[in-house]
Amino acid sequence: LSTGRTWELNANDAVPSASLIKVPIMASLLEQAHQGNLRLDEKLTMTRADKVGGSGKLRRWRSGTKFTVRELMHTMITESDNTAAHLLIKRLGMDYLQQQFAVMGLKTTNITPEGMRLDTYGVPRENYTSAREMAGLLEKIYKGELVTPQYSALMLETMKRLHHATRFSKRLPSGWRLAHKTG
């Protein structure tokens, strides 16, 4: 990022996004907060129908539990919690997310209701992204250019708090922190 040099391999290829989809969801959520259409301290109530499988612990919490939007965003990113993602997607709306992804310049990255389902046998319409688009989002966050400088800083700090040291972060020297999202 400091030199401007890049190295790419198949950077525009569409690949299943898996949990990386949660990064543009987070950015879209913060855009809504910036526009005044939601508050980070707004409380959402988790129902039984909101609980989804896969990553995360929220599905084990009691139905009727209330979480702030900020708590859900944090849990969606740091624990890759699918129930938190589901609650936020429900609050924002799938149509808004699809439109906001386009506004952010994401042409390959998409989100569909089918792509958010966890099914052993695959889904009829997968969520996709590309390395170039994810790298571009992360660079904008790093430079303070996604939503606002303050919200970019919040996204960066949130991504530094992933609970599981995996891949790159596991091999970092002591004291280093990595802002990332596995997926």
C-alpha positions in Angstrom: 0.0 0.0 0.0 2.9 2.4 0.6 4.7 1.7 -2.7 1.7 1.4 -5.1 3.2 -1.8 -6.5 0.8 -4.7 -7.1 1.0 -8.4 -7.9 -2.0 -10.1 -9.3 -3.1 -13.5 -10.4 -6.6 -14.0 -11.9 -7.7 -10.8 -10.0 -10.9 -10.4 -11.9 -12.1 -14.1 -11.7 -15.4 -14.6 -10.0 -15.0 -16.8 -7.0 -17.5 -17.8 -4.3 -17.3 -15.2 -1.6 -18.2 -17.3 1.4 -17.7 -15.1 4.5 -15.9 -12.4 2.6 -19.4 -11.1 1.7 -19.5 -9.8 5.3 -17.0 -7.0 4.4 -19.3 -5.2 1.9 -22.3 -6.0 4.2 -20.4 -4.1 7.0 -19.6 -1.2 4.7 -23.3 -1.0 3.5 -24.5 -1.1 7.1 -22.2 1.8 8.0 -23.3 3.7 4.9 -26.9 3.5 6.3 -25.7 4.7 9.7 -23.9 7.6 7.9 -27.1 8.5 6.0 -29.1 8.5 9.3 -31.2 5.5 8.3 -30.1 3.4 11.3 -28.3 3.8 14.5 -25.5 1.6 15.7 -27.1 1.4 19.2 -30.4 0.3 17.6 -31.5 -3.0 19.1 -32.6 -6.0 17.0 -34.4 -9.0 18.5 -33.3 -12.5 17.5 -36.1 -14.9 16.8 -35.9 -18.6 16.4 -36.2 -18.1 12.6 -33.2 -15.8 12.6 -30.9 -18.6 13.8 -28.8 -20.1 11.0 -26.1 -22.7 11.0 -22.4 -22.4 10.2 -20.0 -20.1 12.0 -20.8 -18.3 15.2 -22.3 -18.7 18.6 -25.4 -16.5 18.4 -27.6 -19.4 17.2 -27.1 -21.0 20.6 -28.5 -17.9 22.4 -32.1 -17.7 23.6 -34.7 -16.5 21.2 -35.8 -13.0 22.2 -32.3 -11.9 23.0 -31.7 -8.3 21.9 -28.4 -7.1 20.3 -27.3 -3.7 19.1 -26.5 -3.2 15.5 -22.9 -2.5 16.6 -22.7 -5.8 18.5 -24.1 -7.7 15.6 -21.6 -6.1 13.1 -18.7 -6.8 15.5 -19.8 -10.5 15.9 -20.5 -10.9 12.2 -16.9 -9.9 11.4 -14.8 -11.1 14.4 -16.5 -14.5 14.8 -17.9 -14.7 11.2 -21.2 -15.3 12.8 -23.9 -16.2 10.3 -26.8 -15.5 12.6 -25.5 -11.9 13.1 -25.1 -11.5 9.4 -28.7 -12.8 8.9 -30.1 -10.3 11.4 -28.2 -7.4 9.7 -29.3 -8.5 6.2 -32.9 -8.7 7.4 -32.6 -5.2 8.8 -30.9 -3.7 5.7 -32.8 -5.6 3.1 -31.4 -7.7 0.3 -32.5 -5.2 -2.4 -30.6 -2.4 -0.6 -27.4 -4.5 -0.3 -27.5 -5.4 -4.0 -27.9 -1.7 -4.9 -25.2 -0.5 -2.4 -22.7 -3.1 -3.7 -23.2 -1.5 -7.2 -22.8 2.0 -5.7 -19.5 0.9 -4.2 -18.4 -0.1 -7.7 -18.6 -3.9 -7.1 -19.5 -5.4 -10.4 -18.6 -9.1 -9.6 -19.5 -9.1 -6.0 -23.2 -10.0 -5.5 -25.5 -11.1 -2.7 -28.5 -13.3 -3.1 -30.9 -14.9 -0.6 -29.9 -18.3 -1.9 -26.2 -17.5 -1.6 -26.7 -16.8 2.1 -28.2 -20.2 2.8 -25.9 -22.9 4.2 -26.7 -26.1 2.3 -24.5 -29.2 2.1 -25.6 -29.8 -1.5 -24.8 -26.3 -2.7 -27.1 -23.4 -3.6 -28.8 -22.5 -6.9 -27.3 -19.0 -6.9 -24.0 -18.5 -5.1 -22.6 -15.2 -3.9 -19.4 -14.2 -5.8 -16.6 -11.7 -5.6 -13.2 -11.2 -7.1 -9.8 -10.7 -5.5 -9.6 -7.2 -7.2 -12.9 -6.0 -5.7 -12.1 -7.3 -2.2 -8.6 -5.8 -2.3 -10.1 -2.5 -3.5 -12.6 -2.5 -0.6 -9.8 -3.2 1.9 -7.6 -0.5 0.4 -10.4 2.0 0.7 -10.9 1.0 4.3 -7.2 1.3 5.0 -7.0 4.8 3.4 -10.1 6.0 5.2 -12.1 6.3 2.0 -15.0 3.9 2.5 -18.1 5.6 3.8 -16.2 8.2 6.0 -12.8 8.3 7.6 -14.4 7.5 11.0 -16.4 4.6 9.7 -13.3 3.3 7.8 -11.4 3.4 11.1 -14.2 1.5 12.8 -14.1 -1.2 10.0 -10.3 -1.4 10.2 -10.4 -1.8 14.0 -13.2 -4.4 13.9 -11.2 -6.5 11.4 -8.2 -6.4 13.7 -10.2 -8.2 16.3 -10.9 -11.5 14.6 -11.1 -14.2 17.3 -9.3 -17.0 15.5 -5.6 -16.6 14.6 -5.6 -18.3 11.2 -3.6 -18.2 8.0 -1.6 -15.0 7.9 -2.3 -13.8 11.5 -1.1 -17.0 13.0 2.5 -16.4 11.7 2.8 -12.7 12.6 5.6 -11.6 15.0 4.4 -10.9 18.5 2.7 -7.6 18.9 1.6 -7.2 15.3 -2.1 -6.9 14.4 -3.6 -7.8 11.1 -6.9 -6.3 9.8 -8.5 -9.0 7.7 -11.5 -11.2 7.1 -11.3 -14.9 6.4 -13.7 -16.4 4.0 
